[in-house]
Amino acid sequence: MNLLNTYTSFFAMLLIASSFFAYSPPAKEKTTIFRGEKMVYNVSYGFINAGEVMVSVDSQFVKVDSNICFKAEITARTKGVAGFFSKINDVWISYIDSASFLSYRFVRNQQENNYTLRENTEFDRSTKQALVTRMKENNAFELKTYPISANVQDMVSAYFGLRSNQGEKLRTNDTVSFDVFLEDTTFHLQMKYLGKERLRTKLGKIKAYKFSPIIPHTKNSVLSDENPILTWISADEYRIPLKIKVNTKYGDVEANIEEYRKGY
């Protein structure tokens, strides 16, 4: 059962990562974030409901220094039977500039059983630095600085890069790479485009782009050998992540969209 609970947090991260394929520097692309938007996903293993992931954007703009920003949030929690054995309550928050669509602040508050993380990252775009403040075990705060590239994103702001409408330009088996900063490292990630499918969802039958993150295979991996992680994203102007499926040696784990509320 602990494995199922881990997947709740894991799927929140996958949900974000699965959407990076469409991100490109926003200056020349159409990138849209909808205030008041909300998406809810159910995480399951077979017939067992393990958790819930929610994506939302605040209905009001907020200021970070002098920058007018969207406030976007992703939360993950266990539910049902899984919640009796383990508790996960994770929150990721990004403050995304309304003009450049680059993040200025990224907050991680994670509570997973006895593990607690409190972390705040400030992106200084002028000096290309990330200032990371993290709470230590004695409740003291530690500040460290790391170099970043000009257009690097955090985990949440990159999620909203899917609105740059790049999916229709890809051909089957094309790969897209991107950079994202998390904790103390800039990761270079890749996604492989597998084509279009019509997907049955709680929202109806929807045409979707199908992708798979490129993951190095290891001998002891619990994942299947070929395309172990699949994600489907709606082939429309909203680019809604609809489903994520992980093929493991012990069965399939899925995150499916349950609810979608349009923003403005």
N, C-alpha and C positions, 0 to 999 in steps of 0.2 A: 504493500500500500504506500510506502514511502516513495517508491518510484513514481506512482501516479501523482502524488502531491508535488514532486519535483517538476513534473511536466506542466503544471499550472504556470509556474514562473518561467519555465523553458519556452512555452508557447507564446508568452507575452513577448519574449525576446525574438522568437522566430517571426511573429506577426510583424514586428518592426523591421527585422532584417529582410523579410520576404518582399517588402515594398520598396527597397532601395533601388531596384532595377531601373526605375524611371527617373532617378535623380540626375540632374545635370545642373551646372551653374545657372541660376534662375534669371540672370539679367536678360537673356535672349529667348527665354522659354515662358510659356504660359504656366504659371504655378498658382494654384488656388487653395486656400484654406478656408473652410466654412465655419464661421462662428456659430456656436450652438449645436454643432454636429455631434452625433453619438452613435457608437457601434458596440454591440455586445456579442461575445463569443462564448460558446460552451466547449469546454475541454473534456474529452471522454476517452476511455479505454474500453473498447467493446461496448457493452451495455452499461458500464459504470461511469457516472458523471463525476469527474475529478475536480473541476474548478471552473472559474469564470474569468474572462479577460474583458475589460471595458476600455474603449478609446473615446475621449471626449475633448471638445474645444469649448473654452469659456465663452459665454455670450457677449462679454465686454472685453475691449482692449485693456491692456495694463502697460505701465511704464517700467522700463528697466534703464536706469539712468535717464537719458533723454530720448530713448528709443521707444516708439510705439510698437507693442508686441502682442501677438496672439499668445494665449496661455493654453497649451495642449497637454493632456494628461493621459497616461495609460496605467491602469491598475490590474492586478492579478490577485486572486484569492481562491483558496480551496472551498469546496462546498459539498453538501451531501455526505455520503459515507466517508469520503476522504478526510473531511474536516474533523472527524472524531479521532483520527490517528495522528494528524499533523496539521499545523496551522501555517498558512502562507498568506501574507498581506503585504504586497509590494506595490509601490507607487513610483512612477517616473514622470517628471514634469519638465516641460521645455518651454522657454520663453522665446518666441520666434519673431524676428523683425518683420513688420508688415510690409516693408518695401523690398528688402533684399532676400527675405525668406531664410536667412541664416540665423542660427540661435545665438543668443547672448548669455543665456543662463540655463543650466541643466541640473535638476535636483533628483536624487535617488534616495528614497526612504524604503528600506526593505526589512521585513520582519518574517523570518522563516524559522519556526520553532524557537530555539534559544539564540539564533543568530540575528543580530541587528546591525544594519548599516545606515548611517546618516552621512550623506555626501552632497556637496554643492560645487558645481563647476561654473566658473565665469570665463567666457570667451572674450579675450581682448583682441579684436580683429585688427587693430592698428599695429600692434606689436607682434601679432601671430603667436599668442601664448594662451594656454589654458591654465587658469588658477584653480586648483582643486583643494577644497577644504573638507577634511574628513574627521569625523568624531572617533576618538580612540576609546579603548576599554575603560579608561579612568574618567571619561566624559570630557577630556581635554580635546582641543581641536588642533589638527596638524595641517599646515598649508604647504603645498608643493606646486611648482610651476613646470609646465611642459611645453615644448614647441609644437605648433600646429600648422597645417597648410591653410591657404587662403579660404578655401571653400569647404573645409572639413565640417561635418555635421555631428550632432549628438544622436543618440539612439532614437529619440522621439522626433526631432526635427527632420531627420532623414526619412522617417516614415511618411511625412507629408510631402516629400519630394515626388511621390507617385503622381501628384497633380501636374507634373510637367509634361504629361501627354506624350511620352516617348514610345510607348508600347507598340503603336501601329507602325513604327519605323523598323522594327526588328524582324529578322527572318529566323526560321526554325534553326536551332542549334547556335544562334548568335550568343555571345557572352557579353555581359556588362560588368565593369568593375567600378568600385567606389571606395572612398575612405570615410571612416567614422571613428571618432575619438570616444573612448570609454575608460574610465578610471585613471589610467596612466599611460595608455597606449593608443596609437592610431592604427586601426586595422584596415588592411586592404582586402576587400571581399569581392566575390564574383557570383553572378547569377547566370544560369543557362536558360534560354528561352526555348520552350518545347512546343509552341504552337497554340492554337485556339481550341477551346472546347465549350460545349453548352452544358452548364452545371445546374443540377437541381438543388435548390437551397430553400430555406424558410421564407425567402423573399420572392420565390418563384424560380423559373428556369431563366438563367442569365448567361449570355456569352461571356467567356472569361479567357484571359491570357494565362497560360500555364508555365510555371517556372520551377527550377530546382537549384538551390544553392550548391555550389561546387565545394564539396567537403573531402579533404584527404582521407582515404580509407586506411584504417589501421587493423592489424591482425585480430586484436581483441575487441573491436568495436561491436556494440550491440545493434548497430544499424545494418540494414541490408546493403548489398554490394553496389547496386546501380540506382542512381537517383533516389536515395533513401528519404529525402525530404521533398515534398511537392507542395506548391502553393498556387492557388487560383485567384486572380484579381480581375474584377469586372472590366470588360472592354468597352467602357463608356467614359463620359466626361468626369465621373466621380472617382474612378479607379479604386473601388472598394475591395479590400482583401476579403474574399468570401470563405476560403477554406484552407487549412494547412493539414497535411497528412504526413506522419512520420512512420516509415516502415521499419520495424525492428524485428529481431530474431524471436521475440516473444509475443508478437502481435502488433496491430496498428493502433496508433494513437492519433486522434483528430481534434482539431479546433474548427468549429463551424459557426458561421454567423447566425445569431438568433434574432437580432433586432437592429434596425437601422433608422436613425432619425436625421433627416436632412437639416442642414444649417442654412446660413444666409451670408 
